[in-house]
Amino acid sequence: MVSLKTVQASNASLRSIPNLTALFVGGTSGMGQSTLRQLAKHTESPTAYIVGRNQSRAKPFLTELQQINPKGRFNFIEADVSLVRNVDKACQQILQQETHLNFLFMTPGGISLGGRNETPEGIDYLFALRYYARMRFVQNLLPLLASARPSRVVSVYGGGFEFGINTDDLDLKHNFSLLNAYKHSITMTSLSMEYLATSHPAVSFVHVYPGLVGTNIYTNSFPPPISTLYNYGMWPLMWPFSVNLQESGERHLFHLSSARYPAKKGDMAQGVAIESRDVAKGTTGETGSGAYLLNWNGEVQPSRTILKDYREQKVPELVWRHTEDLLDRAVSR
């Protein structure tokens, strides 16, 4: 476990890295909001883009960020990122205004008890939020990420909980279930990141399991009485085993900015400096491989045997090619 003291000391050193630019997808509530608040607190004059669904609801938080860091620039982009074409529009705004992007932090998602719910682009709604939209942000913004030091992508979902997937039906058009969607979203994220860490070795990729964090995900996903039952019936029982929301934000900023998780093509500008012996092992078991599966506390999650088998079968490349093809088809509908 990376101690909270170590995390806080590392975050406090972020001011030594100038001109940081970041994009937060899902940054107006929960873990995204908490992490963004920590970024504003610990950086000199950051530029941050925040993608969310409702600009008016985000205004009080944007005001708070400006108060925390008067020198910072905090730009809101209103978009429903369940649609790939909206992701493209959001990215275009950033591409037109920036020459580099240090941090891409993604948390969009939700919970459902129903079946497949397709968007107008033919992708299941939650599958789009958990995987396809996130990968579209990565795909579009790789030129900016490759131009930055440090340069890191963090996707918060289920790193370390990879399972076997149906490689003949990756988007689950014919074999959809809630369990299959959960497994595919997690495993495909880890496989794509491993592929991208090799094909874009100047960028590091982190897939992190956040632990149990008290957010408003049930309130946002379900109406009463389901959300009420969770918030007042289940959460009090789970709370003793949870991660404090502020601590979660501190730890995710560490995941974004520490040189503990460097790009495959490492150099001296991989983030807040650490001792070389503390560099993490990546998904392949190689130290500093560029793709990492993390637990909530910053420790590397053991890479499951299934990833080794898929690596030998060249499934990471298969998954990424499928992702590119499906995303291109989605915007041409």
C-alpha positions as CSV (number, residue, x, y, z in Angstrom):
1,M,0.0,0.0,0.0
2,V,1.2,3.5,-0.9
3,S,0.7,5.4,2.4
4,L,-1.5,8.4,2.4
5,K,1.4,10.4,3.8
6,T,3.5,9.5,0.7
7,V,0.5,10.4,-1.5
8,Q,0.1,13.8,0.1
9,A,3.8,14.6,-0.1
10,S,3.9,13.7,-3.8
11,N,0.9,15.8,-4.5
12,A,2.4,18.8,-2.7
13,S,5.4,18.6,-5.1
14,L,3.2,19.1,-8.2
15,R,3.8,22.8,-8.2
16,S,7.3,22.0,-9.5
17,I,5.8,20.9,-12.8
18,P,4.8,23.9,-14.9
19,N,2.0,24.4,-17.4
20,L,0.0,21.3,-16.5
21,T,-3.1,20.7,-18.7
22,A,-5.7,18.1,-17.8
23,L,-9.0,16.8,-19.0
24,F,-11.6,15.3,-16.6
25,V,-14.4,13.3,-18.1
26,G,-17.0,13.0,-15.4
27,G,-15.5,15.7,-13.3
28,T,-18.6,17.4,-11.9
29,S,-19.4,14.8,-9.1
30,G,-17.9,12.0,-7.1
31,M,-14.3,10.9,-7.6
32,G,-13.8,13.1,-10.6
33,Q,-14.8,16.2,-8.7
34,S,-12.7,15.2,-5.7
35,T,-9.6,14.6,-7.8
36,L,-10.1,17.9,-9.7
37,R,-10.4,19.7,-6.4
38,Q,-7.0,18.3,-5.4
39,L,-5.5,19.2,-8.7
40,A,-6.6,22.8,-8.2
41,K,-5.1,22.8,-4.7
42,H,-1.7,21.4,-5.5
43,T,-0.8,23.0,-8.9
44,E,0.5,26.4,-9.7
45,S,-1.6,27.6,-12.7
46,P,-3.2,24.5,-14.3
47,T,-5.5,24.4,-17.3
48,A,-8.3,22.0,-16.8
49,Y,-11.2,21.0,-19.1
50,I,-14.2,19.4,-17.4
51,V,-16.7,17.4,-19.5
52,G,-20.1,17.0,-18.0
53,R,-23.8,16.9,-18.9
54,N,-25.1,20.1,-17.3
55,Q,-23.2,23.4,-17.3
56,S,-25.6,25.3,-15.0
57,R,-25.2,22.6,-12.3
58,A,-21.5,22.7,-12.7
59,K,-21.2,26.5,-12.1
60,P,-20.9,26.4,-8.3
61,F,-18.1,23.9,-8.6
62,L,-16.3,25.9,-11.2
63,T,-16.5,28.9,-9.0
64,E,-15.0,26.9,-6.1
65,L,-12.1,25.7,-8.3
66,Q,-11.3,29.3,-9.3
67,Q,-11.3,30.3,-5.6
68,I,-9.0,27.5,-4.7
69,N,-6.6,28.4,-7.6
70,P,-7.1,31.9,-8.9
71,K,-4.3,31.4,-11.5
72,G,-5.9,28.3,-12.9
73,R,-8.1,28.1,-16.0
74,F,-11.1,25.8,-15.6
75,N,-13.1,25.3,-18.8
76,F,-16.4,23.4,-18.9
77,I,-17.5,21.4,-21.9
78,E,-21.2,20.4,-21.9
79,A,-21.6,17.0,-23.5
80,D,-23.4,13.7,-23.2
81,V,-20.5,11.4,-23.8
82,S,-22.6,8.3,-24.3
83,L,-22.6,9.4,-27.9
84,V,-19.3,9.1,-29.8
85,R,-20.1,12.1,-32.0
86,N,-20.4,14.2,-28.8
87,V,-17.0,12.9,-27.7
88,D,-15.5,14.0,-31.0
89,K,-17.0,17.5,-30.6
90,A,-15.6,17.9,-27.1
91,C,-12.2,16.7,-28.2
92,Q,-12.2,19.1,-31.1
93,Q,-12.5,22.0,-28.8
94,I,-9.4,20.9,-26.9
95,L,-7.4,20.1,-30.0
96,Q,-8.1,23.6,-31.3
97,Q,-6.9,25.3,-28.1
98,E,-4.0,23.2,-26.7
99,T,-0.7,21.8,-27.9
100,H,-0.3,19.3,-25.1
101,L,-2.3,17.3,-22.6
102,N,-0.7,15.9,-19.5
103,F,-3.5,14.1,-17.8
104,L,-6.7,12.4,-19.1
105,F,-8.8,11.3,-16.2
106,M,-12.1,9.4,-16.9
107,T,-14.9,8.2,-14.5
108,P,-18.2,8.2,-16.5
109,G,-20.5,5.4,-15.9
110,G,-23.5,4.3,-14.0
111,I,-25.5,1.3,-12.8
112,S,-28.4,-0.5,-14.4
113,L,-30.6,-3.4,-13.6
114,G,-32.1,-3.7,-17.1
115,G,-31.0,-5.2,-20.4
116,R,-29.3,-3.8,-23.4
117,N,-30.2,-0.1,-23.9
118,E,-28.8,1.0,-27.2
119,T,-27.8,4.6,-28.0
120,P,-28.8,6.0,-31.5
121,E,-25.2,4.9,-32.5
122,G,-25.9,1.3,-31.8
123,I,-23.9,0.9,-28.6
124,D,-25.3,-0.1,-25.2
125,Y,-25.5,3.1,-23.1
126,L,-23.5,2.0,-20.1
127,F,-21.0,0.0,-22.2
128,A,-20.4,3.3,-24.1
129,L,-19.8,5.2,-20.9
130,R,-17.6,2.6,-19.3
131,Y,-15.5,1.7,-22.3
132,Y,-16.2,3.0,-25.8
133,A,-16.5,6.8,-25.0
134,R,-13.4,6.6,-22.9
135,M,-11.4,5.0,-25.6
136,R,-12.6,7.6,-28.1
137,F,-11.2,10.3,-25.9
138,V,-7.9,8.5,-25.8
139,Q,-7.9,7.9,-29.5
140,N,-8.7,11.5,-30.4
141,L,-6.3,13.1,-27.9
142,L,-3.2,10.8,-28.3
143,P,-1.4,13.5,-30.4
144,L,-1.7,16.0,-27.4
145,L,-0.8,13.3,-24.9
146,A,2.3,12.2,-26.9
147,S,3.5,15.9,-26.9
148,A,3.4,16.2,-23.1
149,R,5.7,15.3,-20.2
150,P,4.4,13.9,-17.9
151,S,1.6,12.2,-20.0
152,R,-0.9,9.8,-18.5
153,V,-4.3,8.3,-19.0
154,V,-6.2,7.1,-16.0
155,S,-9.5,5.2,-16.4
156,V,-11.3,4.5,-13.1
157,Y,-13.3,1.3,-13.2
158,G,-12.2,-2.3,-12.5
159,G,-8.4,-2.7,-13.0
160,G,-7.3,-6.1,-11.7
161,F,-10.7,-7.8,-12.1
162,E,-10.3,-9.1,-15.7
163,F,-12.2,-12.1,-16.8
164,G,-12.6,-14.1,-20.0
165,I,-14.6,-12.3,-22.8
166,N,-16.4,-13.3,-26.0
167,T,-13.9,-12.3,-28.7
168,D,-16.4,-13.1,-31.4
169,D,-19.0,-10.6,-30.0
170,L,-16.9,-7.9,-28.3
171,D,-19.7,-5.3,-28.3
172,L,-22.2,-7.9,-27.0
173,K,-24.6,-7.3,-29.8
174,H,-25.8,-10.9,-29.5
175,N,-24.8,-12.0,-26.0
176,F,-25.6,-9.1,-23.8
177,S,-26.1,-9.5,-20.1
178,L,-25.2,-7.2,-17.1
179,L,-22.4,-9.6,-16.1
180,N,-21.0,-9.9,-19.6
181,A,-21.1,-6.1,-20.0
182,Y,-19.2,-5.7,-16.7
183,K,-16.5,-8.2,-17.7
184,H,-16.1,-6.9,-21.2
185,S,-15.8,-3.3,-20.1
186,I,-13.1,-4.1,-17.6
187,T,-11.1,-6.6,-19.6
188,M,-11.2,-4.6,-22.9
189,T,-10.0,-1.5,-21.0
190,S,-7.0,-3.4,-19.7
191,L,-6.2,-5.0,-23.1
192,S,-6.5,-1.8,-25.0
193,M,-4.3,0.0,-22.5
194,E,-1.7,-2.7,-22.8
195,Y,-1.8,-2.4,-26.6
196,L,-1.6,1.4,-26.5
197,A,1.3,1.4,-24.1
198,T,3.3,-0.4,-26.7
199,S,2.1,1.5,-29.8
200,H,2.4,4.9,-28.0
201,P,5.3,4.4,-25.6
202,A,5.5,8.1,-24.6
203,V,2.2,7.8,-22.8
204,S,1.4,5.8,-19.7
205,F,-1.9,4.1,-19.1
206,V,-3.5,3.3,-15.7
207,H,-6.7,1.3,-15.1
208,V,-7.6,1.6,-11.4
209,Y,-10.1,0.0,-9.2
210,P,-11.2,2.8,-6.8
211,G,-12.5,0.6,-4.0
212,L,-15.8,1.4,-2.2
213,V,-16.3,5.2,-2.3
214,G,-19.3,7.1,-1.2
215,T,-20.5,8.9,-4.3
216,N,-23.9,9.7,-5.7
217,I,-23.9,7.0,-8.3
218,Y,-27.0,5.3,-7.0
219,T,-28.9,8.6,-6.7
220,N,-27.9,9.4,-10.3
221,S,-28.8,5.9,-11.6
222,F,-32.0,5.1,-9.9
223,P,-35.1,6.9,-8.7
224,P,-36.6,6.3,-5.2
225,P,-37.2,3.9,-3.6
226,I,-34.1,2.0,-5.0
227,S,-31.7,4.9,-4.4
228,T,-33.2,5.5,-1.0
229,L,-32.8,1.9,0.0
230,Y,-29.1,2.0,-1.0
231,N,-28.3,5.4,0.6
232,Y,-30.0,4.8,3.9
233,G,-30.3,1.0,4.2
234,M,-27.1,-0.5,2.5
235,W,-24.5,2.3,2.6
236,P,-24.4,2.6,6.4
237,L,-23.4,-1.1,6.5
238,M,-20.8,-0.6,3.8
239,W,-19.4,2.7,5.0
240,P,-16.8,1.2,7.5
241,F,-15.1,-0.6,4.6
242,S,-15.1,2.4,2.3
243,V,-12.5,5.0,1.1
244,N,-13.2,8.6,2.1
245,L,-14.1,10.7,-0.9
246,Q,-11.4,13.3,-0.2
247,E,-8.7,10.5,0.2
248,S,-9.9,9.0,-3.0
249,G,-9.3,12.3,-4.8
250,E,-5.8,12.6,-3.2
251,R,-4.9,9.1,-4.3
252,H,-6.2,9.5,-7.9
253,L,-4.2,12.7,-8.2
254,F,-1.2,10.6,-7.2
255,H,-2.1,8.0,-9.8
256,L,-2.2,10.8,-12.4
257,S,1.0,12.5,-11.4
258,S,3.6,10.2,-9.7
259,A,6.6,8.9,-11.6
260,R,5.8,5.6,-10.0
261,Y,3.7,4.7,-13.1
262,P,5.9,5.9,-16.1
263,A,5.4,5.5,-19.8
264,K,7.2,2.6,-21.5
265,K,9.6,5.1,-23.1
266,G,10.6,6.5,-19.8
267,D,12.6,9.7,-19.2
268,M,13.2,12.1,-16.4
269,A,9.9,13.9,-16.9
270,Q,7.5,11.2,-16.0
271,G,5.8,13.0,-13.1
272,V,6.7,13.8,-9.5
273,A,10.0,12.2,-8.9
274,I,10.4,8.9,-6.9
275,E,13.3,6.5,-6.1
276,S,13.9,4.3,-9.2
277,R,13.3,1.2,-7.0
278,D,9.7,2.3,-6.5
279,V,8.7,2.2,-10.1
280,A,5.7,-0.1,-10.5
281,K,5.4,-3.3,-12.5
282,G,3.0,-3.1,-15.5
283,T,0.5,-5.6,-16.8
284,T,3.2,-7.7,-18.5
285,G,5.2,-8.0,-15.2
286,E,7.9,-5.7,-16.5
287,T,8.9,-2.8,-14.4
288,G,7.8,0.5,-16.0
289,S,6.0,-1.2,-18.9
290,G,3.6,1.7,-19.5
291,A,0.3,0.0,-18.6
292,Y,-0.7,-0.6,-15.0
293,L,-3.6,-2.2,-13.1
294,L,-4.0,-0.5,-9.7
295,N,-5.9,-1.1,-6.5
296,W,-7.4,2.0,-4.8
297,N,-4.3,2.3,-2.6
298,G,-1.8,2.7,-5.5
299,E,-0.5,-0.9,-5.3
300,V,-0.3,-3.0,-8.5
301,Q,-3.1,-5.5,-8.9
302,P,-1.8,-9.0,-9.8
303,S,-2.2,-9.5,-13.5
304,R,-4.5,-12.4,-14.1
305,T,-3.6,-15.4,-16.1
306,I,-6.3,-14.5,-18.7
307,L,-4.3,-11.4,-19.7
308,K,-1.2,-13.5,-20.3
309,D,-3.2,-16.0,-22.4
310,Y,-4.8,-13.1,-24.4
311,R,-1.4,-11.5,-24.9
312,E,-0.1,-14.7,-26.5
313,Q,-3.2,-14.9,-28.7
314,K,-2.7,-11.2,-29.8
315,V,-6.1,-10.3,-28.3
316,P,-5.0,-6.8,-27.2
317,E,-4.5,-5.8,-30.9
318,L,-7.8,-7.5,-31.8
319,V,-9.7,-5.5,-29.2
320,W,-8.2,-2.2,-30.2
321,R,-8.9,-2.8,-33.9
322,H,-12.5,-3.7,-33.1
323,T,-12.8,-0.6,-30.9
324,E,-11.5,1.7,-33.7
325,D,-13.8,0.1,-36.3
326,L,-16.9,0.3,-34.1
327,L,-16.2,3.9,-33.1
328,D,-15.9,4.9,-36.8
329,R,-19.1,3.1,-37.6
330,A,-20.9,4.7,-34.8
331,V,-20.3,8.3,-36.1
332,S,-21.2,7.3,-39.6
333,R,-24.7,6.1,-38.7
